[in-house]
Amino acid sequence: MAYVIAEPCIDVKDLSCVAVCPVDCIHCGPDDRMLYINPDECIDCGACVPECPVSAIYPADEMPEQWREYIEINAAYFRTAKVTT
């Protein structure tokens, strides 16, 4: 199960998680308000979790109930957006 970035990342976009990702699966476009993890590229290593300064990254199956919609939001992003990071 892939990791997912949730609501606390909105308007933060700290790139610490991007720097430690061994497969470069964390992306965003220039106009995006948050970062997104590509569920097809994520290898479930968890390296990004301790780097997030706002605790926004969770394994999909452990996502807090109030942010469960972000599982689909992250997946949908890669079906529709052109990513740059």
Secondary structure by P-SEA (a helix, b strand, c coil): cbbbbcccccccccccccccccccccccccccccccccccccccccccccccccccccccccccccccaaaaaaaaaaacccccc
